[in-house]
Each structure stands twice: as structure tokens, then as C-alpha cells.
Amino acid sequence: MKGAFNINSQTATLSPLDTVTFEKPTVEDGSEMWELVNNSSLDQNSAYKYIMMCEHFAETCVVAKEDNKVVGFVTAFIPPERQDVVFVWQIGVDASQRGKGLASRILNELIQRESCRDVRFLQATVTPSNKASQSLFKGFARNLGTKCEVSECFPEELFPSDEHEEELSFLIGPIEK
């Protein structure tokens, strides 16, 4: 995509797309992923979670970097009982990169990985109030020309506090490669 540009509809500026690279994360990337999350409104997890995902699930995780700095990521895994599904645990994009289509590009990179060669579905859970993620996953399905089925997944009662909404399942597929 040398020389490709993306128009940011919010600011009407052009930004080169080829300044961002996509990589398999290393354990050293884990703390930057954690910092990105903690500087956003994403659900916070321990730094250990990100380091562990980079160590044990690097084949199904992606970091997006600009000038060697993590500006986006996805943590994902293939559930042992569903080898045709890649489950997205979390996706995050730095504020400096929002509105540029980076989250979709990260998901695209994920499903093209060799580790996802048998994957036919991408699944994530999203709270009802998270309109940005709902839009991301529905748009991703639309761009792939496939379905996005939304169903109940984890009701509010399962969570130990009243501060967590229910989680809806977004199942995208079948994915043709």
C-alpha cells in the first residue's frame, strides 16, 4: 500500500497509511498495550494479561506500530473447542490513530495470519453501550460481505458488581479467504 492515503472524515486531513506496520507482539509490547488501554476508556486488565497474551497467544494477536510505538492492538485466541473461530478479547487504538480505519485493518491482519488459516468466524463480546465497537464489528462484516449475528452472551447477573453491563456476542462469518 505504498503511497496510499486515508481521508479522516472528522478532520478532513490526509494521513499516509503506510507509516503503520503490523507485527506479532513480543512480551516487550505488553506494557505498551497496557498503557494504551489505561489511557483510554477500554476495560482495564492487569499488565500481566497483556504480557501473557504476547507470550502465549502471539500468533493470534497483532500490534500496530508507528515509529516503533504501539498505536493499536488486538488480543485474540482460538478457543480449543472451536478451531474455526478466532475470539477477539480486546481491540484498542491510540487516540492519535482513531478515525483512520486502523481497527479494521488490525482485524484484517488477524484473519490473514497463518494461525487463522482454518478460521471461518470472528467472535467478540460487546456491551450494549459500546456503540463504537458495535459499529466496528458490523462494518467489518459488511466489508467482508458476510453476516454479523448478535446474540445474548453473558447477562449482567454473572458479573460480581453492578458496574458491568451484559455482554452481547458478535459472530462474524462465514469468512471467505
Phi, psi and omega in degrees: 000033179304128177079006180282150180228154177237133177270124178274110186295337182282326183243355180056039176249157175264138177227133179291134180276339186276010175272349179257131176248155180244130185222161168285131183288154172247167180300331178295334178285339185305317182290326176292323177297315179300316179297319178301315179297315183289345175261020182221187178262012179293158174299129183272138174236171179288156176301326179303320180302315183289320178296317179297317179299319179294326181283312189259344182230029183301329182293337180242022173238153181225137168245139174256129182234145172230124184053044179063017177249134178292120179243359177186160179196163166225135169253130185208165176205163176259115181299136182304326183273355180221080182291350179264008182237137166251124182262122178273113178283312182202144174230136181219144178227132178300147181305327181292344184247358183291147179083009182248005180080014184294320181300317178296321179294323177296315178297320178299316177301318180301308185289345177272352181297148176303323180296342180254018184301328180265001182286130177243350182221146172245131181234145175211160171247143185220140176283153180302330182277350183272076183295327180296315179291322177301315179296318178302307185290321177295318178294322178298316177298315179301316180295331177276351182070036181226182184273156170231104180266126180252130179213165177294144180231291180238109180292157181309323184299338181289337185273144186289348178228166179281002186272001182242126177287168172297160176246129177262142177272131173247111181248114184254126177151180004289147180263123176264133179244000000 
